[in-house]
């Protein structure tokens, strides 16, 4: 294992669309949680040399300096390469000089900011706060402290949003000139505020139009589209997320975290009391060869370059076309073969789930 995900479930407020494992922040819960997190790492970490660490949530930036010190004591338990990519998720309003100094001294070299939008109506819908000038100043602060790898999140497909609103959001985002951009079409998930109040996903044709506009606009500005929802300047692909998409094994620590170790995929409990009592796992399963190959497709086809046929054969000792009904999808151009790779047709990437259902 070369990658570690650490989940911090605490937030100042709960966004209307969020279905991640999260809860409102209290200092009492955060301190006992960090103690349990340290115990989990000490129990399950096998001493591997780690190349990427991703600290997500929730909202890791909600932690105060004392709690951050405890968090980075946990991070220090891992052996790390000298070039280890350490990503830390931040809400814009949490970013201060004190926070960035703490992150910098503890080796954080990549920051992901949950911007989501600059449109007032969208922000009200999502129950978020975001301001262009504020984020611009925060990015300047981060750069001035010596961190130059920044991701910005953009959410689109909000009910009532038209293509013109998306265009304005993208225009303002590009003025911030981030190294990496993650874009997400809103999906109304169970157990979210928007689901409870009856909101629905936008029309599929409009969603496809928005996605295609994003591809065209970001490509014109020099961003490389390397995964279905992710774009980066050359040299700034997310090394950590590529661990997932390449179906490599990784540690997942913390409440609700998932991991993949020695052929086992597992999920942690989402109950903080259960977790703090030391009962971390809620499920664990050893994958069969067939299940592992299915994950290879589900994750590998998220990459724009797709799946390398020789690497698949070397890994599983089977031709991918013998394991899955690839040929009909090549014939109808759902899939494309080129230079030893099979990938989803660029015109059909927004239909990825439907294409995967034909395969698995």
N, C-alpha and C positions, 0 to 999 in steps of 0.2 A: 504493500500500500504506500502510495506516494502523496496522497491528498487527505486533508482533514476538513470536515465541516463542523462548525460549532454553532449551536443555536441558542440565541438569547431571546426568550419569548416576550419580553416586557415592552409595553408601549405606553406613551402618555395618553393616547386616545385610540379608539378602534376605528379604522377606516371602514366605510360602508361595504366595500367589495371584498374584503380580505377573508380568506378561509384558511390561512396558515395557523399554526399553533401559536397562540398569543394570549396575553392577558394584561390588564392594567398594572402599571408599575407600582410597587411599594418597596421601600427599603428593606423591610423585614423579609419579604419573599425573595428579593434579589440576593441578599446575603446568604440565606440558607440554600438557595438554588446554586449559587456559585460553589458552596462547599460540596454539594452533591455532585456537581459537574466535575470538580477536581477528583472526587472519589471514582467516578465513572472512568475518567481518563486513566487514572492509576491502575484500575482493574483491567481495562481492555487494550490499552496501547501496548503494542508489541515491540517497540523500540526501532521501528523503521525510520529511515532518513526521509524526511518529508519535503516535498517540492512546492506544495501549495496549501495554504490555509485560508478558509473562507469563514468569516465571522458574520452570520446573518441573523435574521429574526422574522417577526418581532422588530425591535429597534435597538440594536446594540448601543447606539449613541445616547440612549436614555440613561445609561449608567453614570453614576457620579465618579469623581476621581478615585475615591477609596475602592469602589466596586471595580473600576477599570484596572486598578493595581492588582486586585485579586484575579481578575480575568487573565491578565497577562502573566501572572505567576503560573497559571494553567498552561498558557501557550508556551511558556519556557520549558515545560516538561517534554516537549517534542524535540527530537534531534532534527535540525533543519539544514538544508543546503545553503550555501552562501548566496544563492540567487533565488531563494524561496519567495514565491509570490504570496503576499499576505493582504487579503482584501477585507475591508471593514465597511459595513453598511451604515449609512448615516441619513437621518432626516435633516433637511436643510436648516430648520430652526435650532437644531442641537449643535451645529458647527460653530465652535468658538476657538480662539487662539489656544486656550488651555487644553481643549480636547485634541486639537491637531498636534500640539507639542507632545502630549501623552502618546498618541498613536505613532508619531515619528520616532520617538526614543525607543519604542517597543517594536520597531521593525516593520510597521505597516507601510506598504509601498503602493497600495491601490485602494481607492475609495470609491464606493458606489453610492450615489446620491438619489434618493427617492423623490425625484422632481415631479413626475407624472404629467403635469400640464401647467400652462400659465393662464388658461381660460377660466374666468370666474365661475361660470355656470358648471363647468366640469369639476372644478375643485369643490364646489358646494355639494355636488352629487357624491363625490368620493369622500367628503368630509376630511379634506386635506388643506394644507396651507402651502402656497408656493408663490414666490415673487421673483421676477426676472432680475432686478437690480440686486436683490439680496443674494441670490444664487451666484450671480456674477462676482460679487464681492467675496463670497465664501470660496469660490474657485481660485480667485487671486490669492486669498489667504493661504489656501492649501499649497498652491504652486510656490508661493514665497517661502513656505516652510520646507520645500524640497521634495514634495510629492507631485509627480507629473503624470500619473496614470489615473484618470478619472472616468468613471462610467456614469451616465445619466439615464434614468428610466423614463420612458414615455408611454403613457396609456392612451389608447384610442378606442373608438367603437362604443362610446358612452351613449346611452339613449338620448336622442335629440341632437347629437353631434352630426354636423354635416362635413363634407370634404373641405369646405372653406375654413372651418375651425381647426381641422387637422393641419392644413397648410400653414396657418398662422403659428400654431404650436411648433411645427418643424422649423419654420423660419427663425423663430426666437431661439430654439434649442441650438441650431447651427451657429448662431452668433456667439454662443458660449464655447464652441470649438472643443468639445470633449474628445478624448482619445477613443472612447468606446460608447456605444449607444445600444440600449436594450429597449425593444418596443413590444408592447403587449396589447392585444385586442381583448377588451373586457369580456370575460365569461361569467355569467351569473351562476355562482356556485351555491350549493346548499349550505345552510347554517351561516349565511351572511345577511346583513341588514337589508341589502337590496333584494335578495330573494324573498325575505319575509314580507317586504312591502309590495311585492308583486312586479318588480321590474323585469324586463325581458331582454334577451340579446337583440342586437340590431339586425336588420335585414342582411342576409348572406351576401347579396350582390353588392351592397354598400360596403360591407366589411372587406370584400375582395378588392373593390375599387380603392379603398383606403390603403390596403396592404401594398397594392401595386404602385400606388403613388409614393409610398415610403421607400420602396425599393429603388424607384427611378430617381427620386430626389437625393437620397443618400449616396447612391452610386455616382451621381453627377458632381457631388462634393468630395469625392475621393475616398469614401468609406467602402470597405470590403465587406460584402455580405457573406459571412462564413457559417452562419447557422440560421435556422428559420427566423428567429426573432432578434438576432444579434449582428451588429455591424461594428467594425473597428478600423482605425487607421493601421497601416502596415506595421507589424511588430507589436500590436496591442491586443491580439486575441486573448480572451480569458483562458489562461492555462488551467485554472481550476475547473471551469465548466467543461473544458475539453476532456477532462478525466471522465466525467459522466457520459458525454456523447461518444467517447471511444470505448465505452463499456468496460472501463478499468475499475479495479477495486479501490475502495476508499473508506475511511472512518467517518461515521456520523455520531457526534456527541451532543447530548442535550435533549431537552424536552421535545418529543415529537420528531426527533432527527431520524433519518434513515441512513443505513450504511450497507456496504457490500464487502465482506471479508471472508477470504478462504472458501469462496463458492457459496456462502450464505448471504442472503439478503435479509435485513432485519429492519424493524421500526421500533422506536422507543415509545413508551407511554406518553400520553398527552395530559396525564393527571399529575399536577405538581406535587401533591402529597405522596402519591405512590413513588414518584421519582426520587423525592428527597428521603424516602425511607430506604433507598438503595435498590428498588425493584425497577430497573431501567427498561428492559425489553418488554414490548407488548406482543411482538410476533417475530418469528425467526424461521427461515425455511432454506434448506439446501436445494439449490436449483439443479434440475436435470440438464443434460446437454441440450435438449430441445428447447427448454425454457431459456437457457443462456443464449442460444442462437436467436431466439425471438427478441430478447432484450437488445442484442446486437443490431437487429433491424430497426426496432422502435427508436433506439437512441441514435444509431448511425445515420439513418435517413433524415435526422434533424440537421445534419451538416450539409451545407450546400454541395460540397465535393462528393458526398455520399459515402459508399462503402467500397473499399479496395478488395477486389475479388481474390487476389493472391493472398492478402493478409487474412481474409476470412478462411480460406482453405488451410493456410498454415496453422491457424488457431484451432480449427475444428475438424480438420482432416475430412472435409466434405465440400463438394461444390455447392455454392449457394443456390444454383438453379435446380439441384436435386433435392434440396431441403425445403424450398419454398416455390410457389407457383409464380416465378419471375417472368417466364416467357410471355404469357398473355398480357402482362402489364407493359412489357417492352413493345409488344405488337401494337397496343392501343395508345402508346406514348405517354402512359402514366409515369413510366420509368424510362431513363435514357442510359445507354451504355457509351462510355467514351474513355479512352486511354486507361483501360483497366479498372475503371470505377463504374458503379451503377448508382444513379441518383434520381431523385424525384424531378420530373420536368419542371423547369422554372415557372411555367404558366399554371402549374397545378400544385404549387407548394402549399397554398392556403387550404387545399383539400387533403393534406397529409394524413389526417386521421382516417378518412374514408379509404385512402390507398392502402394504409396499413391493415385495415380490416379485410381487404381483399387478400392480403398475404398471410395473415395470422388468424 
